[in-house]
Amino acid sequence: MTVKLLLVAALLSSSPAAAKPGETGSLSALFASLNSFLNGPVRRAPRVAAVAAVRGGIPTDQGEDLDLRLLDRARALRAALLRPDPGPGDQRAAASVYDALAASEFVQALAVTGGGEDAAAPKRDAARALASWAAAPRRVAAPAEVKALLTGPAAQIDDKALVAAGWGGYVRGLSPSGESLLEAKAGWAAAPETARLDESLKSVRDSVREKKLDAGAEARAHVLAGRVLLALSAADLRGRRDDGAVVTASAPIPAGLEDGPAPAAADVPFDPKKIYASASKSVALILCTADEGSGELGTGSVVDAGRRRILTNAHVVIRDATKEPWPVIHVYFKPARMTGDAKKDMQSPVAGRVVAFDRALDLALVEVPSLPAGAAAIPLDDPRSVEVGDRVAAIGHPEQGGLWTLTTGVISTFVADVGGVKGKNAFQTDTSINRGNSGGPLLDSRGAIVGVNTSMARKAADGLAITSVNFALRSDVARRWMAAQDETIAYAGAAAPAPVRLIAAAPAAVASRASQPASIPAPARAAKPVQITESKPYDRDDVIAAEIAKMERMGDEMHQEIQRKLGSSQ
């Protein structure tokens, strides 16, 4: 019902050029158009077959992706703005970068081939937007040749013509190499409206990169991305700090929770098959959705069977755009027999409710009304017994992998105060951890949790990907935080401490997700990690789309039932 009303609102919205990008009414129309697009053509489109088929941005003759250069610059500037003392010119510099990216998207819309009338309409919008872009004054003036191109015949505008007109030099001027910028401060996040624009930009750009859109939908995607980027160029990009935000893990330890002497390492053979058999029934798939087509998928671990509580990452269940839990949270447990088909293996979900979360530590507790048979609490182990080189296992749902996948590796090193958050200590591991694993358990040889797997950006300063460097928050960080939420858990093999009566639970944090430490130690040499899965690869976007479609069908059925009852009462 709600999605259909949004689709109608999108059809009634005005033309993209009808209002200035910073106006509230214009943003409302923009979000409605995005909802219509993501819930229509994007949902129906198949996924591209391979990464090699994904189209890039505007290249130079040297093969450099100019869009990627601008996006990297935007990310660095946005991080520098998430602090109480941002650089005086960082807001203006970021606005200029988004402004240039918008022009690039409009040009790419015109470069789409085929599509007939379906592509003609968005191309007309793109041509009008480029003419307005060329005529507008800006802090860093575009080359005269670029302006002349963008105000000329639309049929002559494409990526090659743009580069030939001097676009590469303009982009490099907006994104100088080697400039040192300030890092983000824990506890600071973008304003909700800006975060929603960020979320929207990611969704529409992902649709071009990951879905096989027809020409009309592809042109429309570029136009919508351009409109979002123009809105970002006009938005207030400075960070905000909410009152009462928790940005440190150094709160006093409740009585009875002191760790005492470090335990000896457990002398238990590492048997991945036994670990998986004992823990996988208690590992949950957490699927979060919203009406407009966005969502998040992650992993969680049952840590308190009596209270039916699941430990996961905050970024899995807390939406960046609102800093609140996702509207719909469904929790799935591993079926007794896996088929390899995500639709069949994801049955009988239960509703999840976030009872506590901390965005600085990236931890959350989710409560469910019931647990399936055999879903016992996975014990926590004292991480001080873990040493570099120890073998560990992870269970989760890595994107483009299988559901309830087991991967193994070793502890590579220890990282303290991740992202500048005091007490946010983590293990670095070469165990394969990808999007979808977030919030899942890192298990030792006894099958106990020694870490909570988390998702972090892993990219070097030169843009190259960093591989085999993954992170898991240590179990003692999670244990102390849970104790502050009146959830006291003993380590495996230890006597359960007396319940802690707290005067007031620690406030839920709304800090931004912590960034990667500036310096990352090299991983330790170890045996090649292995990956075991009972199922074929699944498509994260398809799973989220299927969940939203199920919500729509339920809404339709409710509406039909109401109409039937109204008709029978007349």
C-alpha positions, 0 to 999 in steps of 0.5 A: 500500500505505502509503496504504491502511494509513493509510486503515484506521488512520483508520477505526479511530481514535477519535472527535474528542472522545475525547482532548485535542488536545495528546496524541500519540495524539490527533494520530496519530488526527487525522493518520490522519483527515486522510489518509483525507479528503484521499485520498478525498473531496477527491481525487475532488471536482472543482475549483470553476469560478472564484474567485468560487465560493469560499466565505469564512469568517464575515462581519460585517454590514459584509462583513469576513471574520472568519476572514481577520482571525484568520488574518492575526493568526495569521500575524503572531504566528507570524512574531514567534515565529520568533526567539530573543527572541519577545514574552512574550505572543505564544504565548498570543495565537496560541493564543487566535486558533487557538482562536477559529478552531476554533470558527468552523470547527465553526460552519461545519460546522453551517451546511452545508445538505443531505447527509442522514446523510453530513452528520449525523455530522460535524455531531454531532461539531461540536456536541459540540466547540462545547459543549466549547469554550463550557465551557472556561476561556480567557484571553480570555473569550467573550461570554455570548451566544456561550456560550449559543448554542454550548451550545444547540440545534445547529439554531440555530447558524450564522454569522449567529447567531454574529455576532449573539451578539457574535462580531465584537467577540470576534474584534476583541479577539483581533486588534487593528489597528495593533499592531507585532510583531517580524519572523521571524529567518532560521534559525528555523522551527517545530517539525516537529510544528507544521509538520505541523499547518500543512501539514495545515491548509492542505490541508484549508482548500484543499479547502473553498475549491478543491474542489466537495465534497458536503455531507457532505464539506464538513461533515467538512472544517470539523470536521477544520480545527477539530480541527487548529486546536485542536491548534495552540492547544495546540502549542508555537508557538515557533521552533527553530534547528537546530545548524549552520544556514546563515543567511548567504550571506557565506561566503568565495568559493572561489579562482578564483571572484572575479567581477572587473570588472563586464561590459558589458551584452550588446547582444543583441536580446530575442527571446522566441521564440528564448529559449524555443526554446533554454532550454525543453528544459532547464527541468524540472517537479519534482513532489514527493509524500508518501503522505498526499496532500500534495505540491509542484510547482515548476520547475528548470533544468539547470545541469550536464549532465555531472553531471545537476544541476538548480537549483531552490528549496529550498521546492520539494523540502524539506518544511516539516513535516520539513525533509527532502526529499520522499519522492518527487521526480519530474522531467519534461522538456518533450516534443518536441511539446506537446499541451496535456493535462497527462496526455499532456505529463507522461510518462517522469519520472525520479527526483530526488535532492536533493544539497544545499539551503539553506533560508535562501537557498531554493536546492537542487540535484537530481540525476537519473539521465539527461537527455533529448536536447537538455537542455543546461545553461542558462548563467548570466550575470553579474547585474551586467550587468543594469540596471533596465528590461532585458527578461527572460523566465521559463519555468515552470508557473504554477498555473492556467496552462500547463506550460512557460509563457513570460512576459516583463517587465522588471527593476524594481529590486534588493533586497539581503539579502532577509528579513535574510539577508546576501548574499541579493540579488534582482531585483524584476521585473514578469514574471509569476511564480506558484506553480509557477514557483518555482525556474525561470529568469529569463533575459536576452536571451542566454537565460542565467540571471540569476535563480532565480524564487522564491515570496514572500508578497505582501500589504500590511499592510491585506490587499490583494494586491500585483501585478506585484511578483515576485522572483528570486534573483540568479545570483551568489548561486546561483553562489557557493552552488553553488561551496560544494557543489563545483559550480563554474560559469562565467558565459556567455562566460567561461572555465571556472574550475579545479575547486575542491577543498573540504575540506568542503561547507557544511552544508545549512540548515534555516532557515525560508523568508525573509519578504518585505522590510518595504519594497518599492520600486515597480516601474519603468514598462515595456511590458505583460508578455506571456505565451505558453504552448503548453498549456491551464491545468492543475490543480496539485492534480490533477497531484499527486493523479494522481502519488499514484494512480500510486504506489498502482497500482504498490504494488498491482501489486507486492503482486499479483505477490508474492502470485502468486509466493507462491501458485505456490511452495506 
